Amino acid sequence: MSKFPDRHKELRKKRELLSKDLAKIMCVEPATISNWEKGNRFPKDDALIKIADYFHCSIDYLLGRTDDNLKDIYTGNLPPQTITIKIDNESTFYLTAKEVENIIRQLDAVGLNVNKLIESAKNKSL
């Protein structure tokens, strides 16, 4: 039996989210969340990825293949695209993935908790 229903419900409750609130975040109907958590339905691949990204866990954790919910969800190099960062109406930066990695390393070197900063930024964008 899949561990997904229990893991999904546990993660939702840890964030103190009602089913209807998570449904809005996931762009699904509240009944869909209920069906996932009861084991009546299983999310499609794109929804499963979105759930893992939102809860910052691996798909393996959601599926019960590991009990480590803090496992890195991505450990490779960033793809070679350009990342656009717009600070305000006058400051737009076009950075490569390598430049973003360097910025993250520099922030970490001066003692800034980069993971906490990113988590905070993601939560504010929702």
DOLUM-726039 format. One record per residue (C-alpha): x negated, y, z; residue in one letter; residue number from 1. Coordinates in Angstrom, 1 decimal, always signed. Example, Ala and Ser with C-alpha at 12.3 -4.5 7.8 and 13.67 -1.06 7.14 Angstrom:
# DOLUM-726039
SITE, -12.3, -4.5, +7.8, A, 1;
SITE, -13.7, -1.1, +7.1, S, 2;
# end
This chain:
# DOLUM-726039
SITE, +0.0, +0.0, +0.0, M, 1;
SITE, -1.2, +3.5, -0.9, S, 2;
SITE, -2.4, +5.7, +1.9, K, 3;
SITE, -1.5, +8.8, -0.2, F, 4;
SITE, +1.9, +9.5, +1.4, P, 5;
SITE, +0.4, +9.6, +5.0, D, 6;
SITE, -2.7, +11.5, +4.0, R, 7;
SITE, -0.7, +14.1, +2.1, H, 8;
SITE, +1.6, +14.7, +5.0, K, 9;
SITE, -1.3, +14.8, +7.5, E, 10;
SITE, -3.1, +17.4, +5.4, L, 11;
SITE, +0.0, +19.5, +4.9, R, 12;
SITE, +0.7, +19.5, +8.7, K, 13;
SITE, -2.9, +20.4, +9.5, K, 14;
SITE, -2.4, +23.5, +7.4, R, 15;
SITE, +0.9, +24.1, +9.3, E, 16;
SITE, +2.8, +24.2, +6.0, L, 17;
SITE, +6.5, +23.3, +5.5, L, 18;
SITE, +7.2, +21.1, +2.6, S, 19;
SITE, +9.0, +24.0, +0.8, K, 20;
SITE, +5.9, +26.2, +1.2, D, 21;
SITE, +3.6, +23.6, -0.2, L, 22;
SITE, +6.0, +23.0, -3.0, A, 23;
SITE, +5.7, +26.7, -4.0, K, 24;
SITE, +1.9, +26.4, -3.9, I, 25;
SITE, +1.9, +23.3, -6.0, M, 26;
SITE, +4.6, +24.6, -8.4, C, 27;
SITE, +6.9, +21.7, -7.8, V, 28;
SITE, +10.3, +21.2, -6.3, E, 29;
SITE, +10.5, +20.7, -2.5, P, 30;
SITE, +12.1, +17.2, -3.2, A, 31;
SITE, +8.9, +16.3, -5.0, T, 32;
SITE, +6.8, +16.9, -1.9, I, 33;
SITE, +9.3, +14.8, +0.1, S, 34;
SITE, +9.2, +12.0, -2.4, N, 35;
SITE, +5.4, +12.0, -2.4, W, 36;
SITE, +5.3, +11.8, +1.4, E, 37;
SITE, +7.9, +9.1, +1.5, K, 38;
SITE, +6.0, +7.0, -1.1, G, 39;
SITE, +9.0, +7.2, -3.5, N, 40;
SITE, +6.9, +9.0, -6.2, R, 41;
SITE, +3.2, +9.5, -7.0, F, 42;
SITE, +1.8, +12.8, -8.4, P, 43;
SITE, +0.6, +12.9, -11.9, K, 44;
SITE, -3.2, +13.3, -12.5, D, 45;
SITE, -3.1, +17.1, -12.8, D, 46;
SITE, -1.1, +17.4, -9.6, A, 47;
SITE, -3.4, +15.0, -7.7, L, 48;
SITE, -6.4, +17.2, -8.7, I, 49;
SITE, -4.6, +20.3, -7.6, K, 50;
SITE, -3.7, +18.7, -4.2, I, 51;
SITE, -7.4, +17.6, -3.7, A, 52;
SITE, -8.6, +21.1, -4.6, D, 53;
SITE, -6.1, +22.8, -2.4, Y, 54;
SITE, -6.9, +20.7, +0.7, F, 55;
SITE, -10.6, +20.6, -0.1, H, 56;
SITE, -10.9, +16.9, -0.1, C, 57;
SITE, -11.7, +14.2, -2.6, S, 58;
SITE, -9.1, +12.2, -4.6, I, 59;
SITE, -10.8, +9.1, -3.1, D, 60;
SITE, -9.7, +10.4, +0.4, Y, 61;
SITE, -6.2, +11.0, -0.8, L, 62;
SITE, -6.0, +7.5, -2.2, L, 63;
SITE, -7.5, +5.8, +0.9, G, 64;
SITE, -10.8, +4.8, -0.8, R, 65;
SITE, -12.7, +6.7, +1.9, T, 66;
SITE, -12.0, +8.0, +5.3, D, 67;
SITE, -14.3, +11.0, +4.9, D, 68;
SITE, -11.9, +13.9, +4.2, N, 69;
SITE, -14.8, +16.4, +4.3, L, 70;
SITE, -16.7, +14.6, +1.5, K, 71;
SITE, -17.9, +17.0, -1.3, D, 72;
SITE, -15.4, +17.1, -4.1, I, 73;
SITE, -18.1, +18.1, -6.6, Y, 74;
SITE, -21.8, +17.6, -6.4, T, 75;
SITE, -23.0, +18.2, -9.9, G, 76;
SITE, -24.2, +21.4, -11.6, N, 77;
SITE, -21.7, +24.0, -12.6, L, 78;
SITE, -20.9, +23.9, -16.3, P, 79;
SITE, -22.8, +26.4, -18.5, P, 80;
SITE, -19.9, +28.9, -19.0, Q, 81;
SITE, -19.9, +32.5, -18.1, T, 82;
SITE, -18.1, +33.5, -15.0, I, 83;
SITE, -16.4, +37.0, -14.9, T, 84;
SITE, -16.4, +38.8, -11.6, I, 85;
SITE, -14.4, +42.0, -11.5, K, 86;
SITE, -15.2, +44.0, -8.3, I, 87;
SITE, -13.1, +47.0, -9.2, D, 88;
SITE, -12.0, +48.9, -12.3, N, 89;
SITE, -15.5, +50.1, -13.0, E, 90;
SITE, -17.6, +47.0, -12.0, S, 91;
SITE, -17.3, +43.9, -14.0, T, 92;
SITE, -20.1, +41.3, -14.0, F, 93;
SITE, -20.6, +38.4, -16.4, Y, 94;
SITE, -22.6, +35.8, -14.7, L, 95;
SITE, -23.9, +32.4, -15.7, T, 96;
SITE, -23.3, +29.4, -13.4, A, 97;
SITE, -27.1, +29.5, -12.5, K, 98;
SITE, -26.7, +33.2, -11.4, E, 99;
SITE, -23.7, +32.3, -9.2, V, 100;
SITE, -25.7, +29.5, -7.7, E, 101;
SITE, -28.6, +31.9, -7.0, N, 102;
SITE, -26.2, +34.4, -5.3, I, 103;
SITE, -24.8, +31.6, -3.1, I, 104;
SITE, -28.3, +30.5, -2.1, R, 105;
SITE, -29.2, +34.1, -1.2, Q, 106;
SITE, -26.1, +34.6, +0.8, L, 107;
SITE, -26.8, +31.4, +2.7, D, 108;
SITE, -30.4, +32.4, +3.3, A, 109;
SITE, -29.3, +35.6, +5.1, V, 110;
SITE, -27.1, +33.6, +7.4, G, 111;
SITE, -23.7, +34.2, +5.8, L, 112;
SITE, -21.4, +31.2, +6.1, N, 113;
SITE, -20.7, +30.8, +2.3, V, 114;
SITE, -18.2, +27.9, +2.8, N, 115;
SITE, -16.1, +30.0, +5.2, K, 116;
SITE, -16.3, +33.0, +2.9, L, 117;
SITE, -15.1, +31.0, -0.1, I, 118;
SITE, -12.3, +29.4, +2.0, E, 119;
SITE, -11.1, +32.8, +3.1, S, 120;
SITE, -11.1, +34.1, -0.4, A, 121;
SITE, -9.2, +31.1, -1.7, K, 122;
SITE, -6.6, +31.4, +1.0, N, 123;
SITE, -6.1, +35.1, +0.3, K, 124;
SITE, -5.6, +34.5, -3.4, S, 125;
SITE, -2.7, +32.0, -2.8, L, 126;
# end
